[in-house]
């Protein structure tokens, strides 16, 4: 019988408070409240397109900046993913996806490698300063993937191949990551043990 791939994690600092629960073998159901509306939208998309059930409740010093809350949620999500993956036996390990959103097109490749690494490129000049949905800056897209990759132990490559509208670009990136992660975390009946010649990931 397969062990349930679930995790519950919390994090509390002077800057934010985060409670998170996930199920990697879910159907994409989510309940997200981070006090950063656009980030809620992106996490909802991540859950839906990765088939991960996800509940997040977070508050933070968003009167200063959304940065701390977004970063801390991504850190906790990364920790929870790492915990829920367990020894990684039977997983596909690799995933890749190309996702369009109107004029925007993003590619993501994920390796559940145990080796944190991020390559992130292709966003148009000025994207990182653009405000999306009020107070979510474009720079937080990369920061999300960085915190996720390093805390979950993932190798992640994300590339923006085209795009004009910052909302579309960001959403295509999150959805591409979600679809790639969905493939990588999937249990493959043909895989025996851990999919690595080293015997561990």
N, C-alpha and C positions, 0 to 999 in steps of 0.2 A: 504494500500500500504506500502511495506517495505521500510524503510529509507535506502538510499545508505550508505554502510559501507566503507567510504573513509576517508582519512586523508592526510594532507600536513603539514610537519614539517620541521623546519630548526634549525641549531645550529651552532654558530660561536664562536670560542675561539682562543687564541693565538697559539693553536696547530693544529686546523683543522677547516674546513668549510664544512657543510653538508646540502644538500637539498634533501628531500625525499618525495615521494608521493606513496600512496598505495590504492588498492581497494581489500578488502577481498573477494569480490564476482566476482573476475576476472577469467581469463582462464590460468594464469601463464605467461603472457607476461612480459618482463622485459627489462630495459635499465639500465645497471649498469656500473658506472665508479667511482671507489674509489681511484685510483692510486695504489692499491694493487691487482695485477692480480689474485692471487689465491683466495683472498676474493671475487673478482668479480665473479669468477667461483662458489664459494659456495653460494653467494646470488642469482645468476641466478638459481642454483639448488633449493634453497629454494622457490623461486617464482614459478618455474615450478611445483614442486611436492606438494606445498600447494595450488595451484590454486589461488595465490595472484598476481595481477598485481602490479609491483614494479618498480619505477624509482628512482635511487639514483645517485647523483652527489656529489663527495666529493674530497677534496684535503687536504693535511696535511703535517706534518714534517716527511715524510717517509725517508728523508735523515738521520734522527736520528734513527727511528724505526717505524715499522708499527703499533705498539701498540696503539698510540693515535688515529690514524685514524680509526682503526678497532673498538676500544672501543666507539668512538663517534658515528660512524654509527650505532652500535648496540643499543646505548642509544636512538638515534632518532627513530630507527625502533621500539623499545619497546614502546616509547611514542605514536607513530603513531598507533600501534596495539591497545593500550589501548583506544585511542580516537575513532578509527574506530569501536571498539566493542560496544561502547555506553553503554546502560544499560544491555547488554548481554541477553535481552529477546529472547527466542526462540532458543538459541544455544544448541548444543549437550553437550557442556561443557568439556567432556572428550575425549581423543584420545590416541591411542597407535599404535605403528608400529615397525615391525622388518624389517630391510633393509640390504640386502647383497650387497657387491661390491667385486666380486671375492672372495678372502680368508677372507675378513673382514665382520663382522656382527655386527650391532649396533641396540639397542632397545631404543626407546624414548616413554615416557608417558607424556602427557600434561593435566593439569587441569586448565581451565580458572577460577581460584578460587578467584582472587583478593588478594591472599596471596602469595607474592613473596618467592619462595624457589627453590633451585637447589640441586639435588643430581647427581653427575657426577663421574663415576668410570669405571675402567677396561682398561684404556689406558695402553699400555705396558711401562715398565720402559724406561726412556729416551725420550719418545715421546714428552714431553713438550719442550725439547731443539732442536728438529729436525727442520731444515729449509725445508719448503715445498714451492716449486715454487719460490725460490730465497730468500725472506726475510719475509715470513709468518711463525712464529714459532708455533710449535704444541700447546704451552700453550694458544694461542689465540683462539683455539677451545672452551675450557672451558670458557674463558673470554667472548666470544660472548654470550654463553648461559646464563652466569651469568648476564650480562648487560641486555639481553633481558628479562629474567625472572623477574628481579627486577624492570625494568621500564615499563613492560607490565602488571605486576601483575599476573604472571603465576607460577604455581607449575610445575616444570620440572624435570623429572628423565631421565638421559641418561646413558646407559651402553654399553661399548664395550665388546662384547662376544668373539670375535676372530679377529685376524688381524695381518699382518706383515708389509705391505707397508703403510707408514705414510699418503700418499695421499689417499689411499683407506679407511683407518680408518677414517680420517677426513671427507671425502665425505660421507661415510656411516652414520656418526653421523649427519651431516647437513640434509641429505635426510630423515633419520628416524625422526628427529625433524619436518621437513616439513610435512611429511605424518601424524604424530600424530596431529600437529596443524591443518592440513586440516580437520581432523575428528572433533576436538574440536570446531572449529569456525563455523562448518556447521550449517545451520538453519534446525531444526528438526520440521516437521509439527505436530508432536505429543506433542511437548513441549508447554505448556501454561505459559507465563510469564517467570520469571527468574528461571532456574533450581537449586533452593536451598530452603531448608526448612526455611532458614532465610528470604527469600524474596529479597535478595540482594547479589551480588557478587562483 
